[in-house]
Structures are given as C-alpha cells and as structure tokens.
C-alpha cells in the first residue's frame, strides 16, 4: 500500500486567529515543510488562487497541493450558490492536480468565534441531518462530475462534530459524499477514533493526522471556553507529541485498505511550538507508524 505525507499551513499561519501566525512567506512555509520531509501542503490564505502563479512556486520547492479548506454554507444555503462559491477553488485545484477539496461546514459554526463556548455549538435533529445529507450528497456528486471531489471534514464546534452526528450524516447521505477522517477532532469530540474508522472506512478519502494533548482537552471548561481558547491553550499538536496512538490508527486504516494522503494539521502557537521543529516531529512519527502498518511512503511530489 502507498501513502503520501502532507501538512497544512495552519501551523505557520492560523486563518481563524491571526495572532497565532508566524511571519513567514508562502515560499518559506513550503521550504520548511519540504525540509521536514513532506511532499504536499494544503492551501491557506497566503496561497495565490491562480495556477500560473502557484505552480512555479510549488515546483521550486518540490511540493504539491494535497487538499485545502473550503468554507461551505450548504446547511442553510442553496446548492447553486455553493457551486458559484467553490468555482474558483475548483478551477485552481484541477489545474494543480489536487486530490480533493476539504469541505468544512461553516453555516452556524462557532469554530472561529472566541466568545462562543464549546457547549453552545449548533445541534441538529436527525430530520435536519437527513435533509442536509441529501443536499451534501447532491453537491458532492456535482463536484465529482466536475472533476474535483470534496471530502467532508467533521469538525469541533461545527454542526457535525460528534461521533453520533457523523454517524447520522453518513446514514443520511450517499456514497458520493466522501469523508475526511480527522483523529484529533474526533478524539476532542469524545468519539472512539478506531470505531469511526471501522464504521466509515468505505467513505474515507482523505486523512488528517491531528493529535491532541489529552490533559489540555480534559481540562477545558466547555461551558465557558471556546474552540479557539482550546487552540491557544495547546489542545492540538502533531503526531508524536500528543496523546493519540497513531500506530494503532494507521494500522486500522491500513487494515481497511486506505491509500492516499495523510496530512498533518495541527494549529498551535508558533512561538511555543516552532512550526519547523513540530513538522519534523510529526513527519518522523508518521514514517515510523507507516512502516509499522506496511505502507510505502512516496517521497516525491
């Protein structure tokens, strides 16, 4: 089985909380990621949206685009409107041969609101998730038909956060809606990270290898503290520096035949956790667990 290792720029620049950002250029971010051993990077706010501008920069650093966030609004919105909103990103991602667009639902989310406690996140009934699942399926099928699939990111402080909510979305959506599996977000939400893989492996098309610091997560007062408060406190980190057993997680993914990208996505304070240093820790740990799980890691973009 083959795997590719990528990283997200959120360790260098946080798009939700600008104060948690290193003052580095896109070029320096890519250089550091490649030095750490990664061959792909997800997009972020400092990425140009024109392929003619981006492609030479990627080639210079031996990197490829391995995905990137799209702030979806389909829960409360209209499919035709979402087609228009995603069009530019879709055009870019097709041009640079990205594997998928990461769909994050931001209608009603509190993930970017530091004044909103975790306990106040939007909660949907099963009937609401049923309707939403049909819309997401139709949108995902259209994206695939257009040549750029999406992968759905369950996320803390978003409408689909918990294991139960994810189960309902998978139940009420079709196979055309692929799943981004994020161990860190699922563990933070109190879910069983291995059970989620067992239940939904057939839908997993993209993997974020986000780790958590369990003591930080367990110490949060979710009636007072927000998602961004948790990030500032250091709830997230890279594999090899946190509390999750990524050898077990990767072996479970391998047992179900997953192949593709494993992307480190760990937002932290770059002053307390220097991005290059953390990237090297994450890459080293991923190489170890990939070998243990029987993966061959591709070392070229």
C-alpha positions in Angstrom: 0.0 0.0 0.0 1.1 3.5 -0.8 0.9 6.7 1.2 1.8 10.3 0.7 2.6 12.7 3.6 1.4 16.2 3.6 1.0 19.1 6.0 -1.3 22.1 6.4 0.0 25.7 6.7 -2.1 26.3 9.8 1.0 25.5 11.9 2.6 28.6 10.3 -0.4 30.9 9.8 -3.8 30.4 11.5 -6.6 31.6 9.3 -9.1 31.9 12.2 -6.8 33.6 14.7 -4.2 35.8 13.1 -2.2 36.2 16.3 -1.2 32.6 16.1 0.7 33.1 12.9 4.4 33.1 12.1 5.6 35.9 10.0 6.8 33.8 7.1 6.0 33.9 3.4 4.4 31.1 1.4 7.8 30.3 -0.1 9.4 29.9 3.4 6.5 27.9 4.6 6.9 25.5 1.7 10.7 25.4 2.2 10.3 24.4 5.8 7.7 21.8 5.1 9.9 20.2 2.4 12.9 20.3 4.8 10.8 18.4 7.3 10.2 15.7 4.7 6.7 16.4 3.4 5.8 16.4 -0.3 2.4 18.1 -0.1 0.8 21.0 1.5 -2.9 22.0 1.9 -3.7 25.6 0.8 -4.1 28.6 3.1 -4.7 32.3 3.0 -1.2 33.1 1.6 -1.7 30.8 -1.4 -2.3 32.6 -4.8 -5.5 31.4 -6.5 -4.1 31.4 -10.0 -2.4 28.2 -11.1 0.1 30.1 -13.3 1.4 31.9 -10.2 1.2 28.9 -7.8 2.7 26.1 -10.0 6.2 27.6 -10.3 6.4 28.2 -6.6 5.4 24.6 -5.9 7.9 23.2 -8.4 10.7 25.3 -6.9 10.1 23.6 -3.5 9.3 20.1 -4.7 5.8 20.3 -3.3 2.3 19.6 -4.5 -1.2 20.7 -3.3 -2.6 17.9 -1.2 -6.0 19.5 -0.5 -7.4 22.7 1.0 -10.3 24.0 3.1 -13.5 25.4 1.6 -15.9 27.2 3.9 -19.2 25.7 2.9 -22.6 27.2 3.7 -24.8 24.4 2.3 -26.5 23.7 5.6 -28.5 26.9 5.3 -27.8 27.7 1.7 -28.5 26.7 -1.8 -26.6 24.2 -4.0 -26.5 26.6 -7.0 -25.0 29.3 -4.8 -22.4 26.9 -3.4 -21.4 25.9 -7.0 -20.6 29.5 -7.7 -18.7 30.0 -4.4 -16.5 26.9 -5.0 -15.8 27.5 -8.7 -12.5 29.4 -8.4 -11.0 27.0 -5.9 -12.2 24.1 -8.0 -10.6 25.6 -11.1 -7.3 26.0 -9.3 -7.3 22.6 -7.7 -8.0 20.8 -11.0 -5.1 22.8 -12.6 -2.6 21.8 -9.9 -3.9 18.2 -9.7 -5.0 18.3 -6.1 -6.7 15.2 -4.7 -9.8 16.9 -3.3 -11.2 20.0 -1.7 -11.8 19.8 2.0 -15.4 20.7 2.7 -15.9 22.3 6.1 -19.5 23.4 7.1 -19.4 26.9 8.4 -23.1 27.7 8.4 -23.8 28.1 12.1 -20.3 27.1 13.2 -18.7 28.7 16.2 -15.2 27.4 15.4 -13.9 30.9 14.6 -15.8 32.8 17.4 -13.7 33.1 20.5 -16.6 34.5 22.5 -18.8 31.3 21.9 -18.2 28.5 24.4 -17.9 25.0 23.0 -21.2 23.9 24.7 -23.1 26.5 22.6 -22.4 24.8 19.2 -25.3 24.3 16.8 -27.1 21.0 17.3 -29.2 19.4 14.5 -32.1 17.0 14.8 -32.0 13.8 12.8 -34.6 15.2 10.4 -32.3 18.2 9.8 -29.3 16.0 9.2 -31.4 13.9 6.8 -32.2 17.0 4.7 -28.6 18.2 5.0 -27.2 14.8 4.0 -29.3 14.8 0.8 -28.0 18.3 -0.1 -24.4 17.4 0.7 -24.7 14.2 -1.5 -26.1 16.2 -4.4 -23.3 18.8 -4.1 -20.6 16.2 -3.7 -21.8 14.3 -6.8 -21.8 17.5 -8.8 -18.2 18.3 -7.7 -17.0 14.9 -8.7 -18.7 15.2 -12.0 -16.9 18.5 -12.5 -13.6 16.7 -11.9 -12.8 17.8 -8.3 -14.2 15.7 -5.5 -14.8 17.1 -2.0 -14.0 15.3 1.3 -16.3 16.2 4.2 -14.5 17.4 7.4 -16.2 16.6 10.7 -15.0 19.4 13.0 -15.1 20.6 16.5 -17.6 23.5 17.1 -19.3 22.8 13.8 -22.8 21.2 13.2 -21.3 17.8 12.5 -18.9 17.3 15.4 -19.5 14.2 17.4 -19.4 10.5 16.5 -23.2 10.3 16.7 -23.6 13.3 14.4 -21.1 11.9 11.9 -22.9 8.5 12.0 -26.2 10.3 11.2 -24.7 12.2 8.4 -23.2 9.1 6.9 -26.5 7.3 7.3 -28.4 10.0 5.6 -26.0 10.7 2.7 -25.0 8.7 -0.3 -21.7 7.2 -1.2 -20.9 10.2 -3.4 -20.1 12.2 -0.2 -16.6 11.2 0.8 -15.3 11.6 4.3 -12.2 13.3 5.7 -11.2 11.4 8.8 -9.6 13.6 11.5 -8.5 11.6 14.5 -7.8 14.8 16.6 -11.2 16.4 16.1 -13.0 13.1 16.7 -11.0 12.5 20.0 -11.6 16.1 21.1 -15.4 15.5 20.5 -15.3 12.4 22.7 -15.6 9.8 19.9 -13.8 6.5 19.5 -11.2 7.1 16.9 -10.8 3.4 15.9 -14.6 2.7 15.9 -15.2 5.6 13.5 -12.6 4.1 11.0 -14.3 0.7 11.3 -17.8 2.1 10.6 -17.0 4.6 7.9 -13.8 3.3 6.2 -15.5 2.8 2.9 -16.2 6.6 2.7 -12.8 7.9 3.9 -10.9 9.6 1.0 -8.6 11.9 3.0 -6.9 11.7 6.4 -5.8 14.5 8.8 -3.3 13.2 11.3 -4.1 15.8 14.0 -3.0 14.8 17.6 -4.4 16.2 20.9 -2.9 16.9 24.3 -5.5 15.0 26.4 -4.7 16.9 29.6 -5.5 20.2 27.9 -8.7 18.9 26.3 -9.9 17.2 29.5 -9.1 20.4 31.5 -11.4 22.7 29.3 -14.5 24.2 30.8 -16.7 23.8 27.7 -19.4 26.0 29.2 -17.0 28.9 29.2 -14.2 28.2 26.8 -14.3 28.3 23.0 -12.7 26.2 20.3 -10.1 29.0 19.8 -9.4 29.1 23.5 -8.6 25.4 23.3 -6.3 26.0 20.4 -4.4 28.8 22.3 -4.1 26.5 25.3 -2.4 23.9 23.1 -5.2 21.3 22.6 -3.7 20.2 19.3 -0.3 19.1 18.3 1.5 16.8 15.8 1.7 13.0 15.9 4.5 12.0 18.2 3.9 14.9 20.6 0.4 14.2 21.8 -1.8 11.6 23.4 -3.2 9.5 20.4 -1.8 6.2 19.4 -1.2 6.9 15.7 0.3 3.5 15.1 -3.0 1.9 16.1 -4.9 4.4 14.0 -2.8 4.0 10.9 -2.8 0.2 11.2 -6.6 0.3 11.4 -6.8 2.4 8.2 -4.4 0.0 6.5 -6.5 -3.0 7.5 -9.4 -1.5 5.6 -7.2 -0.7 2.5 -6.9 3.1 2.8 -4.3 4.6 0.5 -3.6 8.2 -0.2 -2.7 11.3 1.8 -2.0 11.6 5.5 -1.9 15.3 6.3 -0.6 16.8 9.5 -2.9 19.6 10.5 -2.0 20.9 13.9 -2.8 24.6 14.8 -0.6 25.8 17.6 1.1 28.9 18.9 4.2 29.1 16.6 6.2 30.8 19.4 5.6 28.0 21.9 5.7 25.3 19.2 8.1 26.3 16.3 6.5 25.1 13.1 9.6 23.5 11.5 10.5 21.7 14.7 7.0 20.4 15.1 6.8 19.4 11.4 9.9 17.3 11.8 8.5 15.6 14.9 5.3 14.8 13.0 7.0 13.6 9.9 9.3 11.3 11.9 6.4 9.8 13.8 4.4 9.2 10.6 7.3 7.5 8.9 7.6 5.2 11.9 3.9 4.3 12.0 3.6 4.0 8.2 6.4 1.4 8.3 4.7 -0.5 11.1 1.4 -0.5 9.2 3.1 -1.7 5.9 2.8 1.5 3.9 5.3 2.6 1.3 5.7 6.4 1.6 6.2 8.2 -1.7 8.9 10.8 -1.4 8.3 12.9 -4.4 5.6 15.5 -5.0 
